[in-house]
Amino acid sequence: MKVVKAGEGRVYDARKHFHMWGIKMVSPEVETRGVTVSMSHFLPNGGAEMSTSPLERAYYVLAGSITVRGHEAEYVLNEGDLVYIPPGEEREIEVNNNRPATILVVTAEVK
């Protein structure tokens, strides 16, 4: 069992993200077998460029509103909404309106 108390996460910069800071709460560096749990805090006008990842990803909106776009779909997600993104699927993120958004991000290595 691994407990991470508030304030114990590790701040990180996410590649291809802007107006955002992240806090990794759990990651493979602390023996999770390929699962990472983090919180992404996006400022107004923040987001992430179109990109892909070999990881499975799930975004759960804790606060605010974001739009997640793929090449064929666009979803507006509000507090309490979740999107699952399979490995290799492209996505971009945009914060809606002038309010910040906080997203719980869970990623897992595909074995």
N, C-alpha and C positions, 0 to 999 in steps of 0.2 A: 504494500500500500504506500502511496506517495501523497502527502499533503502539501499543498502550496498555499500559504497564507497570503492575504491581501498585502500588496507591497513587496512580495518576494519574487515576482516575475522578473524577467530580463527584457529590457527595452531593446528593440531592434528596428532597423530600417528594412522595409520590404522592397525588393526590386520592382521597378515599373509602377510603383504607387506614388501618389503625390498628395500633399496636404494631409498626411496621415502619420501616425506613430503607432507602433504595435508593442504589445507586451506578451512575450511567450511565457506561459504558465507551466507547460509541460512539453518536453520535446525528447527526441531520441537521445540527446546528450545526457539525459537523466534516466536512461534505461526504460524507455516506454515501448520498445519493439516497433518503432516506425510510426507512432502516433504523435502528433503535435496538437496542442490546444493553446490558442492565443486569443487575445482581444485586439481588434483593430479599431482605433479611434480616428475617424475621418472628420476633418473640419469642413465647413461649407465650401463648396467647389472642389472638394477632394474626390479621389477615386483611384482607379487602377487602369492602366493601359491594357489593350487587348493582348492577351498572352495565353499560353497553355502550360500545363504542368503534368508530369507523370504521376502525380499524387491524386488520390480521391480527395474531394474537398466538400465540406458542408459549411454554409454560412447561415447563422441564426442571428436575426436582427434583434439586438437588445434595446436599442433606442434609435429614433430617427427613421429615415426613409432613404432607400437606395434603389437605383435601377441597375439590374444586371443584364447585360446583353451578350448574346452569342451571335454567330453568323446568321442564324435562322430564327431566333426568338429574342424577345425582350420582356423582362418581368420587373414590375414595381413591387418591392418588398418593404413592408412596414413592420413596426415592432411586433414580435411574436411570429413572423414569417421565417421560413427556412428554404434554402435552395441547395440541392445536391448537384455537384458537378463531377461527372466521371473523369477518369484519367484521360488526358489527351484532348479534352474538349476546351476550346477557346472561350474566354469570357473577358469582359471589361466591366468596370463598376463606376457608377457616378452617384454622388450624393444629390438627393433631391432637395430643393428649396435652400433656405439660408440657415438651416439648423444642422448641428453636427450629428453624426451617426456612429453608433458603436455596434460592432459585429463580433460575435463569438465565432471563431474560425477553428474547425477541426479538420486536420489533414491526416491521411494514412497512406503509407507506402503500399503499393500493390505487389503482392508476392506471387 
